[in-house]
Amino acid sequence: MSRKEETMLQREPVLALDKMQLLETAWPHCGMIQEIIDSLNESGSYAELRLLTNRLQRLVFRATPKGNPGYGHPTGLSAWVSG
């Protein structure tokens, strides 16, 4: 999907969840993506890995906090994330 198509999609509104609920919702999906990447690597599916890598890089850009002076410093979530 092109970047323009991605931004033009109508997305369902995100429910008003607190930060921990959002993180807990996203975490299992990250694990699934990691398993898919491992499977693609094992099967030698390098073209598909390149496509997935490009998409993940766009997501990383979107997930990077903007103007947050505390970025990079430990938070109360560090114990939860390391497990």
C-alpha positions as CSV (number, residue, x, y, z in Angstrom):
1,M,0.0,0.0,0.0
2,S,1.4,3.4,-0.9
3,R,2.0,6.0,1.7
4,K,-0.7,8.2,0.2
5,E,-3.2,5.3,0.3
6,E,-2.2,4.6,3.9
7,T,-2.9,8.2,5.0
8,M,-6.1,8.4,3.1
9,L,-7.7,5.4,4.7
10,Q,-10.6,6.0,7.0
11,R,-9.7,4.5,10.2
12,E,-12.0,3.6,13.0
13,P,-11.7,6.0,15.9
14,V,-9.5,4.8,18.7
15,L,-11.4,4.1,21.9
16,A,-10.5,6.4,24.8
17,L,-8.2,4.0,26.5
18,D,-5.5,4.9,29.0
19,K,-1.8,4.5,28.0
20,M,-1.3,1.2,29.7
21,Q,-4.4,-0.3,28.0
22,L,-3.1,0.9,24.6
23,L,0.3,-0.7,25.3
24,E,-1.3,-3.9,26.5
25,T,-3.4,-4.0,23.3
26,A,-0.4,-3.5,21.0
27,W,2.0,-5.8,22.7
28,P,0.7,-9.2,21.5
29,H,0.6,-7.9,17.9
30,C,4.3,-7.1,18.2
31,G,5.0,-10.7,19.3
32,M,3.0,-11.9,16.3
33,I,5.0,-9.7,13.9
34,Q,8.2,-11.0,15.4
35,E,7.1,-14.6,14.8
36,I,6.2,-13.8,11.2
37,I,9.6,-12.2,10.6
38,D,11.3,-15.3,12.0
39,S,9.2,-17.5,9.7
40,L,10.0,-15.4,6.7
41,N,13.7,-15.5,7.5
42,E,13.6,-19.3,7.9
43,S,11.9,-19.8,4.6
44,G,14.2,-17.4,2.8
45,S,11.4,-15.0,1.8
46,Y,13.6,-12.0,1.4
47,A,11.4,-10.0,-1.0
48,E,8.5,-10.2,1.5
49,L,10.9,-9.3,4.4
50,R,11.9,-6.2,2.5
51,L,8.3,-5.1,2.1
52,L,7.6,-5.7,5.8
53,T,10.8,-3.9,6.7
54,N,9.7,-0.8,4.8
55,R,6.3,-0.8,6.4
56,L,7.8,-1.3,9.9
57,Q,10.2,1.6,9.3
58,R,7.2,3.9,8.5
59,L,5.6,2.7,11.8
60,V,8.7,3.5,13.7
61,F,8.7,7.0,12.3
62,R,5.1,7.4,13.4
63,A,5.8,6.0,16.9
64,T,8.7,8.3,17.7
65,P,7.6,10.9,20.2
66,K,7.8,14.4,18.9
67,G,9.1,17.2,21.3
68,N,9.2,14.9,24.3
69,P,12.1,16.0,26.4
70,G,12.0,12.8,28.5
71,Y,12.4,10.5,25.5
72,G,15.0,7.9,26.1
73,H,14.8,8.1,29.9
74,P,13.4,5.1,31.8
75,T,9.8,5.2,32.7
76,G,7.5,3.3,35.0
77,L,6.9,0.9,32.1
78,S,10.5,-0.4,31.8
79,A,9.9,-3.4,34.1
80,W,6.7,-4.3,32.1
81,V,8.4,-4.0,28.7
82,S,11.5,-6.0,29.5
83,G,9.4,-9.1,30.2
